[in-house]
Amino acid sequence: MEFFNVLTASEVHSIINKLAEEYAIESEEIHLMSATGRIVSEEVTAPLDLPEFNRSTVDGYAVISQEVMGASESMPSFLDCINEVAMGEIADFLLKGGQAVYVPTGGMVPEGADGVVMIEYVEKLDEKTILIHRPIAPLENMTRIGDDLKEGELIVSKGKKLTPYDIGLLAGAGIHHIKVYKKLRFAILSTGDEIVDLEEPKKLGEIRDINGYALSSLITELGGEVVKKAIVKDHFDTLKEETGKALDSADIVLLSGGSSVGTRDYTKAVIESFEGGSVLVHGISIKPGKPTIIGRVGQKAVFGLPGHPASALIIFNQFVKAYMDHLLERPQKEFSVTAVLLGNVHSSPGKETYQMVQLVQDEEGWNAVPFYAKSGMMTLLAKASGYLRIPERTEGLMKGEKVKVYLLKEVDI
């Protein structure tokens, strides 16, 4: 029997980063309409000022603020309304002392004006004269050229995942096409004689393909695409054949199951059977997820994930996602909240331990309730809000301690 040469999580991250540096992802130019959720492959700067003209943020009268400084209900300021600016119209005149001009929300404020009085505080005395009943500060109720964006200013950085708000900003700057990384292509092979797909009849002793569907969903959520998903029985030649097909079509191959030291686990042997195939990691000193394999075939990464669903998904979040982020030059972020631990948590000596918790909020803030379940149970992740990361040299955590909870999903705040 071959035993693991276990590495620390930090050592594994170093290996993953080096592996990612040796694999290049191509870019493509796409229309802004289909860019939400895609990863930007080069920084985008503003081609112009936004707004391109001084613009009113209210319906009202553009004025010189100094001329209405002392205006009040009892002592209004008198001004001559010399013009009205329509939406989309160029205000190509200079506003002088004693003058005002009507400007709708979004309309151009003429040169010379440095503020807009809301229409609610203006009274028409006759066809020409208006009374201002309230003072304004300089630049009140208007945006100036470049207030939103200045020409040459960075709009989105390389590696940014585009949100609807980014799309709006890019559209406002007149950018209709953008360069993004091609979606990372994944192949997922769920291995095991006991695994059956959702549409297949299931006998007692068989289990549904939980990992294939859960991993596919995670990949889609992170902006990748699954180009192959299959269930492969525990047979070396069959697994090698399917892995070869997966390597032809995907950037990253995930083998779910078959990573422990059991005699019917072929993941390590399959990786090493390919020309240019080698195993870089065979065991990580973490719990859950110790029997994890990471290898390469040529320049492509192959991850052998544990068969237990919760373990497989934790390993994906910790290491496969980190590999994706490095490939796409995306900042590696983990969102967390500070909470008070509501129970004692024990860790495994010599292993970095991940403890699932549920977050509960009270008047004083967040509390973390340890959530115990065996690694084969999907409820461990479906019900958990996040996890604690306990260093390998820490014996455990005590009830009442303040802890950092790394979020697995959005939490209502």
Kinemage of the C-alpha trace (Angstrom):
@kinemage 1
@onewidth
@group {chain A} dominant
@subgroup {mainchain}
@vectorlist {calphas} color= white
{ca met a 1} P 0.000 0.000 0.000
{ca glu a 2} L 1.300 3.500 -0.890
{ca phe a 3} L 0.989 6.180 1.758
{ca phe a 4} L 0.438 9.885 1.222
{ca asn a 5} L 3.303 12.327 1.105
{ca val a 6} L 1.185 14.954 2.797
{ca leu a 7} L 1.787 18.654 2.096
{ca thr a 8} L 0.537 21.702 3.986
{ca ala a 9} L -2.142 23.930 2.495
{ca ser a 10} L 0.442 26.687 2.030
{ca glu a 11} L 2.738 24.346 0.098
{ca val a 12} L -0.147 23.282 -2.109
{ca his a 13} L -1.047 26.896 -2.917
{ca ser a 14} L 2.538 27.513 -4.014
{ca ile a 15} L 2.341 24.512 -6.355
{ca ile a 16} L -1.008 25.673 -7.736
{ca asn a 17} L 0.294 29.179 -8.412
{ca lys a 18} L 3.307 27.837 -10.299
{ca leu a 19} L 1.068 25.485 -12.284
{ca ala a 20} L -1.223 28.381 -13.241
{ca glu a 21} L 1.685 30.526 -14.407
{ca glu a 22} L 2.535 27.890 -17.016
{ca tyr a 23} L -0.928 27.758 -18.610
{ca ala a 24} L -2.208 30.650 -20.745
{ca ile a 25} L -5.889 31.490 -21.197
{ca glu a 26} L -6.832 33.200 -24.461
{ca ser a 27} L -8.927 36.362 -24.690
{ca glu a 28} L -11.877 37.236 -26.877
{ca glu a 29} L -13.711 40.463 -27.656
{ca ile a 30} L -17.419 40.406 -26.916
{ca his a 31} L -20.312 42.870 -26.964
{ca leu a 32} L -21.180 44.598 -23.714
{ca met a 33} L -24.659 42.999 -23.748
{ca ser a 34} L -23.157 39.573 -23.091
{ca ala a 35} L -20.307 40.653 -20.790
{ca thr a 36} L -21.936 40.376 -17.343
{ca gly a 37} L -20.024 37.900 -15.179
{ca arg a 38} L -17.071 37.664 -17.560
{ca ile a 39} L -13.467 38.297 -16.490
{ca val a 40} L -11.724 41.324 -18.040
{ca ser a 41} L -8.419 40.401 -19.714
{ca glu a 42} L -6.976 43.911 -19.995
{ca glu a 43} L -7.591 47.130 -18.090
{ca val a 44} L -10.143 49.527 -19.541
{ca thr a 45} L -9.743 53.295 -19.215
{ca ala a 46} L -12.225 56.059 -19.931
{ca pro a 47} L -12.010 57.343 -23.530
{ca leu a 48} L -13.666 60.625 -22.506
{ca asp a 49} L -14.870 62.661 -19.566
{ca leu a 50} L -18.145 61.591 -17.997
{ca pro a 51} L -20.225 63.657 -17.997
{ca glu a 52} L -18.966 65.485 -21.042
{ca phe a 53} L -20.737 68.689 -20.017
{ca asn a 54} L -21.840 70.421 -16.832
{ca arg a 55} L -25.194 68.809 -16.045
{ca ser a 56} L -28.118 69.624 -13.787
{ca thr a 57} L -29.240 66.961 -11.308
{ca val a 58} L -32.643 68.611 -10.708
{ca asp a 59} L -35.346 70.493 -12.539
{ca gly a 60} L -34.593 74.141 -11.803
{ca tyr a 61} L -32.811 77.333 -12.701
{ca ala a 62} L -29.093 77.603 -13.365
{ca val a 63} L -27.698 80.674 -11.594
{ca ile a 64} L -24.517 82.272 -10.284
{ca ser a 65} L -24.599 81.100 -6.653
{ca gln a 66} L -23.196 84.351 -5.258
{ca glu a 67} L -26.236 86.227 -6.580
{ca val a 68} L -28.693 84.185 -4.474
{ca met a 69} L -26.510 83.990 -1.371
{ca gly a 70} L -28.945 85.803 0.915
{ca ala a 71} L -32.197 84.684 -0.698
{ca ser a 72} L -35.103 83.818 1.605
{ca glu a 73} L -38.914 83.709 1.640
{ca ser a 74} L -39.057 87.257 2.994
{ca met a 75} L -36.128 88.624 0.962
{ca pro a 76} L -36.015 86.796 -2.390
{ca ser a 77} L -33.425 87.414 -5.083
{ca phe a 78} L -34.719 88.836 -8.395
{ca leu a 79} L -33.243 87.419 -11.611
{ca asp a 80} L -34.025 87.648 -15.320
{ca cys a 81} L -34.822 84.277 -16.915
{ca ile a 82} L -33.172 84.680 -20.316
{ca asn a 83} L -33.591 81.215 -21.788
{ca glu a 84} L -34.702 77.610 -21.388
{ca val a 85} L -32.424 74.653 -22.173
{ca ala a 86} L -34.206 71.630 -23.610
{ca met a 87} L -33.020 68.054 -23.002
{ca gly a 88} L -30.217 67.176 -25.401
{ca glu a 89} L -29.750 70.801 -26.399
{ca ile a 90} L -26.394 72.584 -26.293
{ca ala a 91} L -26.363 75.632 -24.015
{ca asp a 92} L -23.941 77.658 -26.158
{ca phe a 93} L -24.176 80.957 -24.313
{ca leu a 94} L -22.615 82.605 -21.267
{ca leu a 95} L -24.745 83.280 -18.187
{ca lys a 96} L -24.065 86.756 -16.784
{ca gly a 97} L -24.817 88.526 -13.504
{ca gly a 98} L -28.506 89.005 -12.807
{ca gln a 99} L -29.503 86.186 -15.167
{ca ala a 100} L -30.919 82.683 -14.797
{ca val a 101} L -31.879 79.926 -17.229
{ca tyr a 102} L -34.275 77.005 -16.826
{ca val a 103} L -32.560 73.572 -17.048
{ca pro a 104} L -34.317 70.176 -16.692
{ca thr a 105} L -32.754 67.215 -14.869
{ca gly a 106} L -29.860 65.992 -16.996
{ca gly a 107} L -29.800 69.146 -19.093
{ca met a 108} L -26.677 71.166 -19.882
{ca val a 109} L -25.773 73.948 -17.481
{ca pro a 110} L -24.448 76.951 -19.434
{ca glu a 111} L -21.021 78.415 -18.926
{ca gly a 112} L -20.962 81.026 -16.156
{ca ala a 113} L -23.516 79.241 -13.948
{ca asp a 114} L -22.184 77.389 -10.905
{ca gly a 115} L -25.330 75.907 -9.387
{ca val a 116} L -29.003 75.106 -9.920
{ca val a 117} L -31.902 76.224 -7.703
{ca met a 118} L -34.652 73.593 -7.499
{ca ile a 119} L -37.888 74.687 -9.157
{ca glu a 120} L -39.717 74.315 -5.803
{ca tyr a 121} L -37.884 77.396 -4.502
{ca val a 122} L -38.531 79.599 -7.527
{ca glu a 123} L -41.532 81.823 -8.219
{ca lys a 124} L -42.349 83.460 -11.545
{ca leu a 125} L -43.111 87.135 -11.138
{ca asp a 126} L -43.813 87.745 -14.840
{ca glu a 127} L -42.721 86.324 -18.212
{ca lys a 128} L -39.146 87.446 -17.603
{ca thr a 129} L -38.568 87.885 -13.879
{ca ile a 130} L -38.233 85.094 -11.299
{ca leu a 131} L -37.916 85.210 -7.516
{ca ile a 132} L -35.421 82.900 -5.780
{ca his a 133} L -36.506 82.028 -2.222
{ca arg a 134} L -33.522 79.932 -1.153
{ca pro a 135} L -29.736 80.251 -1.422
{ca ile a 136} L -27.511 77.542 -2.871
{ca ala a 137} L -23.878 76.637 -2.357
{ca pro a 138} L -21.431 76.688 -5.275
{ca leu a 139} L -21.887 73.563 -7.484
{ca glu a 140} L -25.102 72.567 -5.702
{ca asn a 141} L -27.492 70.399 -7.759
{ca met a 142} L -25.101 69.951 -10.668
{ca thr a 143} L -22.296 67.661 -11.793
{ca arg a 144} L -19.292 69.063 -13.592
{ca ile a 145} L -17.354 67.717 -16.540
{ca gly a 146} L -15.439 64.613 -15.452
{ca asp a 147} L -17.070 64.331 -12.000
{ca asp a 148} L -18.040 60.718 -12.757
{ca leu a 149} L -15.026 59.724 -14.857
{ca lys a 150} L -12.069 61.619 -16.192
{ca glu a 151} L -10.547 60.777 -19.551
{ca gly a 152} L -7.857 58.121 -19.039
{ca glu a 153} L -9.166 57.077 -15.611
{ca leu a 154} L -9.302 53.324 -14.915
{ca ile a 155} L -12.829 51.943 -15.295
{ca val a 156} L -12.219 48.221 -14.734
{ca ser a 157} L -8.965 46.463 -13.899
{ca lys a 158} L -7.578 43.289 -15.424
{ca gly a 159} L -9.056 40.236 -13.706
{ca lys a 160} L -12.277 42.046 -12.679
{ca lys a 161} L -15.489 40.047 -12.865
{ca leu a 162} L -17.951 42.370 -14.577
{ca thr a 163} L -21.074 43.314 -12.616
{ca pro a 164} L -24.215 45.034 -13.951
{ca tyr a 165} L -22.855 48.253 -12.408
{ca asp a 166} L -19.605 47.918 -14.357
{ca ile a 167} L -21.672 47.390 -17.511
{ca gly a 168} L -23.581 50.617 -16.849
{ca leu a 169} L -20.379 52.578 -16.344
{ca leu a 170} L -18.817 51.145 -19.512
{ca ala a 171} L -21.967 51.956 -21.466
{ca gly a 172} L -21.929 55.508 -20.137
{ca ala a 173} L -18.357 55.843 -21.418
{ca gly a 174} L -19.474 54.655 -24.870
{ca ile a 175} L -17.598 51.340 -24.732
{ca his a 176} L -19.609 48.696 -26.599
{ca his a 177} L -17.057 45.873 -26.939
{ca ile a 178} L -14.638 44.607 -24.302
{ca lys a 179} L -11.846 42.016 -24.142
{ca val a 180} L -12.445 39.197 -21.686
{ca tyr a 181} L -10.828 35.873 -20.955
{ca lys a 182} L -12.426 32.914 -22.633
{ca lys a 183} L -14.442 30.923 -20.136
{ca leu a 184} L -12.425 28.286 -18.341
{ca arg a 185} L -13.587 24.909 -19.626
{ca phe a 186} L -14.042 22.118 -17.098
{ca ala a 187} L -14.547 18.389 -17.423
{ca ile a 188} L -16.017 16.583 -14.403
{ca leu a 189} L -15.696 12.825 -14.096
{ca ser a 190} L -17.527 11.302 -11.140
{ca thr a 191} L -15.913 7.925 -10.455
{ca gly a 192} L -17.291 4.882 -8.693
{ca asp a 193} L -19.302 1.723 -9.416
{ca glu a 194} L -21.990 2.973 -7.030
{ca ile a 195} L -22.628 6.333 -8.752
{ca val a 196} L -25.727 6.722 -10.980
{ca asp a 197} L -27.077 9.776 -12.795
{ca leu a 198} L -30.345 11.504 -11.967
{ca glu a 199} L -32.349 9.956 -14.797
{ca glu a 200} L -31.123 6.410 -14.196
{ca pro a 201} L -33.005 3.908 -12.031
{ca lys a 202} L -31.263 3.527 -8.672
{ca lys a 203} L -30.870 0.298 -6.734
{ca leu a 204} L -30.301 0.012 -3.011
{ca gly a 205} L -26.614 0.589 -2.364
{ca glu a 206} L -26.207 3.050 -5.249
{ca ile a 207} L -26.057 6.835 -4.836
{ca arg a 208} L -26.896 9.784 -7.059
{ca asp a 209} L -24.174 11.886 -8.677
{ca ile a 210} L -24.200 14.716 -6.134
{ca asn a 211} L -20.670 15.946 -6.837
{ca gly a 212} L -21.055 16.283 -10.588
{ca tyr a 213} L -24.046 18.604 -10.262
{ca ala a 214} L -22.793 20.581 -7.263
{ca leu a 215} L -19.378 21.158 -8.860
{ca ser a 216} L -21.001 22.148 -12.161
{ca ser a 217} L -23.085 24.734 -10.344
{ca leu a 218} L -20.036 26.156 -8.541
{ca ile a 219} L -18.104 26.375 -11.806
{ca thr a 220} L -20.954 28.206 -13.537
{ca glu a 221} L -21.285 30.594 -10.591
{ca leu a 222} L -17.566 31.407 -10.873
{ca gly a 223} L -17.800 32.144 -14.604
{ca gly a 224} L -16.515 28.848 -16.007
{ca glu a 225} L -18.310 26.329 -18.190
{ca val a 226} L -18.634 22.574 -18.000
{ca val a 227} L -17.894 21.033 -21.403
{ca lys a 228} L -18.017 17.420 -20.234
{ca lys a 229} L -19.712 15.691 -17.299
{ca ala a 230} L -19.678 11.925 -17.045
{ca ile a 231} L -19.916 9.060 -14.591
{ca val a 232} L -17.070 6.566 -14.905
{ca lys a 233} L -16.996 3.124 -13.310
{ca asp a 234} L -13.992 1.927 -11.324
{ca his a 235} L -12.065 0.534 -14.261
{ca phe a 236} L -8.583 1.774 -15.106
{ca asp a 237} L -8.827 1.620 -18.909
{ca thr a 238} L -12.256 3.264 -18.973
{ca leu a 239} L -11.140 6.052 -16.644
{ca lys a 240} L -8.001 6.648 -18.685
{ca glu a 241} L -10.027 6.823 -21.914
{ca glu a 242} L -12.525 9.299 -20.452
{ca thr a 243} L -9.758 11.372 -18.883
{ca gly a 244} L -8.020 11.560 -22.272
{ca lys a 245} L -11.225 12.865 -23.869
{ca ala a 246} L -11.605 15.349 -21.035
{ca leu a 247} L -8.059 16.643 -21.517
{ca asp a 248} L -8.769 17.181 -25.230
{ca ser a 249} L -11.801 19.406 -24.561
{ca ala a 250} L -11.175 21.098 -21.194
{ca asp a 251} L -8.673 23.418 -19.525
{ca ile a 252} L -9.163 21.771 -16.125
{ca val a 253} L -10.167 18.196 -15.321
{ca leu a 254} L -11.857 17.244 -12.048
{ca leu a 255} L -11.953 13.587 -10.994
{ca ser a 256} L -14.391 13.240 -8.136
{ca gly a 257} L -13.652 10.163 -6.002
{ca gly a 258} L -10.763 7.765 -6.457
{ca ser a 259} L -8.200 9.820 -4.520
{ca ser a 260} L -7.648 7.681 -1.420
{ca val a 261} L -5.286 4.742 -0.963
{ca gly a 262} L -7.889 2.065 -1.709
{ca thr a 263} L -6.926 -0.589 -4.221
{ca arg a 264} L -9.726 0.416 -6.619
{ca asp a 265} L -8.708 4.092 -6.709
{ca tyr a 266} L -7.029 4.798 -10.021
{ca thr a 267} L -6.697 8.597 -10.112
{ca lys a 268} L -2.964 8.761 -9.429
{ca ala a 269} L -2.176 5.892 -11.798
{ca val a 270} L -4.295 7.387 -14.582
{ca ile a 271} L -2.594 10.796 -14.357
{ca glu a 272} L 0.844 9.217 -14.452
{ca ser a 273} L -0.084 6.952 -17.375
{ca phe a 274} L -0.248 9.888 -19.807
{ca glu a 275} L 2.838 11.223 -21.529
{ca gly a 276} L 3.845 14.319 -19.567
{ca gly a 277} L 1.637 13.229 -16.682
{ca ser a 278} L 2.801 13.671 -13.099
{ca val a 279} L 1.278 13.896 -9.636
{ca leu a 280} L 2.324 17.054 -7.781
{ca val a 281} L 0.208 16.662 -4.639
{ca his a 282} L -0.941 13.404 -3.057
{ca gly a 283} L -2.485 14.343 0.234
{ca ile a 284} L -2.966 17.664 2.049
{ca ser a 285} L -2.723 18.123 5.822
{ca ile a 286} L -6.248 19.462 6.153
{ca lys a 287} L -9.545 18.124 7.441
{ca pro a 288} L -11.736 17.395 5.608
{ca gly a 289} L -10.008 16.678 2.298
{ca lys a 290} L -6.721 14.970 3.163
{ca pro a 291} L -6.850 12.417 0.259
{ca thr a 292} L -6.652 15.082 -2.450
{ca ile a 293} L -4.576 14.638 -5.596
{ca ile a 294} L -3.356 17.430 -7.861
{ca gly a 295} L -1.494 16.530 -11.026
{ca arg a 296} L -0.692 17.728 -14.470
{ca val a 297} L -0.816 16.258 -17.943
{ca gly a 298} L 1.290 18.471 -20.157
{ca gln a 299} L 0.297 21.973 -19.072
{ca lys a 300} L -3.212 21.057 -17.904
{ca ala a 301} L -4.202 20.610 -14.269
{ca val a 302} L -6.020 17.510 -13.060
{ca phe a 303} L -7.616 17.597 -9.599
{ca gly a 304} L -8.522 14.371 -7.834
{ca leu a 305} L -11.181 15.443 -5.338
{ca pro a 306} L -12.452 13.335 -2.436
{ca gly a 307} L -15.621 11.387 -3.150
{ca his a 308} L -17.524 12.727 -0.135
{ca pro a 309} L -19.561 15.741 -1.334
{ca ala a 310} L -18.743 18.178 1.473
{ca ser a 311} L -15.033 17.363 1.290
{ca ala a 312} L -15.010 17.688 -2.497
{ca leu a 313} L -16.683 21.097 -2.418
{ca ile a 314} L -14.447 22.424 0.342
{ca ile a 315} L -11.358 21.357 -1.621
{ca phe a 316} L -12.812 22.992 -4.731
{ca asn a 317} L -13.362 26.260 -2.865
{ca gln a 318} L -9.887 26.229 -1.341
{ca phe a 319} L -7.709 25.027 -4.209
{ca val a 320} L -9.524 24.761 -7.558
{ca lys a 321} L -10.978 28.248 -7.163
{ca ala a 322} L -7.521 29.562 -6.204
{ca tyr a 323} L -6.122 27.991 -9.381
{ca met a 324} L -8.888 29.642 -11.445
{ca asp a 325} L -8.221 33.021 -9.843
{ca his a 326} L -4.508 32.764 -10.577
{ca leu a 327} L -5.117 31.766 -14.204
{ca leu a 328} L -7.433 34.736 -14.713
{ca glu a 329} L -5.231 37.138 -12.721
{ca arg a 330} L -8.198 37.745 -10.501
{ca pro a 331} L -7.689 38.970 -6.924
{ca gln a 332} L -8.131 36.094 -4.494
{ca lys a 333} L -10.748 37.270 -2.028
{ca glu a 334} L -12.452 35.501 0.833
{ca phe a 335} L -15.414 37.283 2.362
{ca ser a 336} L -15.701 36.914 6.107
{ca val a 337} L -17.489 38.242 9.168
{ca thr a 338} L -16.416 38.274 12.802
{ca ala a 339} L -18.655 36.274 15.107
{ca val a 340} L -18.800 34.921 18.654
{ca leu a 341} L -18.407 31.146 18.798
{ca leu a 342} L -21.329 29.457 20.590
{ca gly a 343} L -19.672 26.084 21.177
{ca asn a 344} L -16.298 24.447 21.666
{ca val a 345} L -14.611 23.248 18.457
{ca his a 346} L -11.956 20.551 18.404
{ca ser a 347} L -9.369 20.283 15.627
{ca ser a 348} L -7.233 17.452 14.292
{ca pro a 349} L -3.600 17.668 15.463
{ca gly a 350} L -1.214 18.392 12.614
{ca lys a 351} L -3.982 19.312 10.177
{ca glu a 352} L -5.530 22.614 9.168
{ca thr a 353} L -9.165 22.053 10.111
{ca tyr a 354} L -12.258 23.520 8.472
{ca gln a 355} L -15.262 23.645 10.761
{ca met a 356} L -18.670 24.426 9.278
{ca val a 357} L -20.824 26.919 11.191
{ca gln a 358} L -24.211 28.541 10.937
{ca leu a 359} L -24.379 32.295 11.464
{ca val a 360} L -27.103 33.624 13.724
{ca gln a 361} L -27.575 37.331 14.358
{ca asp a 362} L -28.746 38.934 17.581
{ca glu a 363} L -28.777 42.501 18.910
{ca glu a 364} L -25.044 42.396 19.650
{ca gly a 365} L -23.948 41.006 16.293
{ca trp a 366} L -23.125 37.654 14.683
{ca asn a 367} L -22.862 34.332 16.472
{ca ala a 368} L -21.296 31.200 14.979
{ca val a 369} L -22.984 27.895 15.803
{ca pro a 370} L -20.765 24.874 15.061
{ca phe a 371} L -22.491 22.587 12.584
{ca tyr a 372} L -21.526 18.948 12.900
{ca ala a 373} L -22.157 16.367 10.195
{ca lys a 374} L -20.120 13.697 8.485
{ca ser a 375} L -18.258 14.681 5.310
{ca gly a 376} L -20.547 12.613 3.092
{ca met a 377} L -23.578 14.670 4.057
{ca met a 378} L -24.546 17.529 1.708
{ca thr a 379} L -26.513 19.152 4.525
{ca leu a 380} L -23.119 20.138 5.933
{ca leu a 381} L -22.733 22.702 3.148
{ca ala a 382} L -26.382 23.284 2.240
{ca lys a 383} L -27.171 24.486 5.766
{ca ala a 384} L -23.819 26.008 6.744
{ca ser a 385} L -23.232 29.758 6.327
{ca gly a 386} L -19.461 29.407 6.266
{ca tyr a 387} L -16.490 27.830 7.958
{ca leu a 388} L -13.780 28.465 10.520
{ca arg a 389} L -10.179 27.831 9.544
{ca ile a 390} L -8.227 26.382 12.465
{ca pro a 391} L -4.426 26.351 12.017
{ca glu a 392} L -2.704 22.969 12.226
{ca arg a 393} L -0.900 23.805 15.486
{ca thr a 394} L -4.061 25.017 17.247
{ca glu a 395} L -5.799 22.408 19.414
{ca gly a 396} L -9.229 23.953 19.029
{ca leu a 397} L -11.413 26.955 19.761
{ca met a 398} L -13.370 27.719 22.901
{ca lys a 399} L -16.952 28.848 23.295
{ca gly a 400} L -17.145 32.640 23.578
{ca glu a 401} L -14.085 33.324 21.406
{ca lys a 402} L -14.331 35.835 18.583
{ca val a 403} L -13.693 34.012 15.321
{ca lys a 404} L -13.495 34.821 11.630
{ca val a 405} L -16.158 33.041 9.580
{ca tyr a 406} L -15.352 32.640 5.883
{ca leu a 407} L -18.600 32.813 3.957
{ca leu a 408} L -19.781 30.061 1.629
{ca lys a 409} L -22.834 32.016 0.522
{ca glu a 410} L -24.581 35.338 0.933
{ca val a 411} L -25.871 36.043 4.418
{ca asp a 412} L -28.805 38.353 5.113
{ca ile a 413} L -27.501 41.359 7.036
